[in-house]
């Protein structure tokens, strides 16, 4: 004790929150801080390895920009999380007001979460919409997703504004929209948006399983599984965040965007050829009986739009086509007998 008298000068009496409130507020937040930092580390490592191997350059420019923007926003968010974790560890201000309302930096986190969520869902919505054949259904899907993403952004902004008002001494009756309503707005909207994207991808791909090529059909089924798997953990994280705490959402959405883009592109490359050319799969149209050498009507859909893959110079997209072939056999003896009896008629043969 005598050696530390210069540092330790005795306890300072000060008000502190009850232990139960600290458990409810600080417990989930600290767990969320650690999970976010770990998740961002995984996301950053995978992204750097992906870029170092040159795979990132194979994506379209929009896909590259979205992945880089997601990484940057996650970096900013994780830096804020690290700062808040440090402040929480060393701060001696344990009043109930401080634990419940945080500081100005902590109240800005919901807006960052909403930005990362909107970026991810907007990009995946655009990719999913390209797979929808019906123009009317596609427009409805974009309108629906636009409303959900708008709710995510509005909910994040309302949560931040309410937090700042509370920090400055406002009462619940002073708020136009309550804090809990703002958080529920963007958590539930993000969960519904994730499920909507997966359902749209699954239905669009399911409609193209024609049964004429086992390799293509297995690819489509694999992409359907990827779509549902991608939405499952982000939707679950959104629901868990709505019930418990929301700090870990950005890392989940960053990993969701990255894994879906990479997994879908690799699945297409592995199933449709090792050359790396993005594949095209024709849409299943109405059954017709065209001429013998005419290919069936088809509307090619670029599966690389799901992952943002980009053709290298000189590469030709792989086209999978189905042709109808008819074999006609002619009995020349019957023709000869008909001509001798005078009853023969001119016949048109189509081969």
Secondary structure, DSSP 8 states (H G I E B T S, - for coil): -GGGTTT--------B--HHHHHHHHHHHHHHHHHHHHHHHHHHHHHHHHHHTT-GGGB-HHHHHHHHHHHHHHHHHHHHHHHHHHHHHH---B-HHHHHH--HHHHTHHHHHHHHHHHHHHHHHHHHHHT---HHHHHHHHHHHHHHHHHHHHHHHHHHHHHHHHHTT--GGG-SS-HHHHHHHHHHHHHHHHHHHHHHHHHHHHTT--SS-HHHHHHHHHHHHHHHHHHHHHHHHHHHHHHS--TTHHHHHHHHHHHHHHHHHHHHHHHH-TT---EEEE---------TTSB----EEETHHHHTB---TT---EEE--B--------HHHHHHHHHHT---------
